[in-house]
Amino acid sequence: MAGVTKVKIEESAEELRELLKKQKTALGKERIQALYLLKIGQVRTIQDLAVVLGRGSATVQR
């Protein structure tokens, strides 16, 4: 399936949640949120992630 990520996220969902709370910038929060959503399985593809984050898929892939 096109757009499916092959990223292995080593942090647990709880660790990512704690990192999300510590972020100061919007960009930092968005990046951790993307990892968190992938980790918990709420999104499976780059396109799904882009929709949830309100971004274009090309922007998310970078």
C-alpha positions as CSV (number, residue, x, y, z in Angstrom):
1,M,0.0,0.0,0.0
2,A,1.4,3.4,-1.0
3,G,2.1,5.8,1.9
4,V,2.4,3.2,4.6
5,T,5.3,4.1,6.9
6,K,8.1,1.7,7.6
7,V,9.4,3.7,10.6
8,K,10.2,1.8,13.8
9,I,9.3,3.8,16.8
10,E,11.3,2.6,19.8
11,E,9.7,4.8,22.4
12,S,6.6,3.6,24.1
13,A,3.3,5.4,23.8
14,E,3.7,6.6,27.4
15,E,7.2,8.0,26.7
16,L,5.9,9.8,23.7
17,R,3.0,11.3,25.7
18,E,5.4,12.6,28.3
19,L,7.7,14.0,25.5
20,L,4.7,15.7,24.0
21,K,3.9,17.5,27.3
22,K,7.5,18.8,27.5
23,Q,7.6,20.3,24.0
24,K,7.8,24.1,23.9
25,T,7.3,24.8,20.2
26,A,4.4,24.0,17.8
27,L,6.8,22.2,15.5
28,G,8.1,20.1,18.3
29,K,4.6,19.2,19.4
30,E,3.5,18.3,15.9
31,R,6.5,16.0,15.3
32,I,6.0,14.1,18.6
33,Q,2.2,14.0,18.0
34,A,2.9,12.4,14.6
35,L,5.1,9.7,16.2
36,Y,2.5,9.1,18.9
37,L,-0.4,8.7,16.4
38,L,1.7,6.2,14.4
39,K,2.7,4.3,17.6
40,I,-0.9,3.9,18.9
41,G,-2.1,2.9,15.5
42,Q,-4.6,5.8,15.0
43,V,-3.1,6.5,11.6
44,R,-1.4,4.0,9.2
45,T,-0.4,6.0,6.2
46,I,1.3,9.3,5.5
47,Q,-2.0,10.5,3.9
48,D,-4.0,9.7,7.1
49,L,-1.3,11.4,9.2
50,A,-1.5,14.5,7.0
51,V,-5.3,14.7,7.3
52,V,-5.2,14.4,11.1
53,L,-2.4,17.0,11.4
54,G,-4.1,19.3,8.9
55,R,-1.1,19.2,6.5
56,G,-0.4,18.2,2.9
57,S,1.1,14.8,2.6
58,A,4.2,16.2,0.9
59,T,4.9,18.4,3.9
60,V,4.5,15.5,6.3
61,Q,6.9,13.3,4.4
62,R,9.7,15.9,4.8
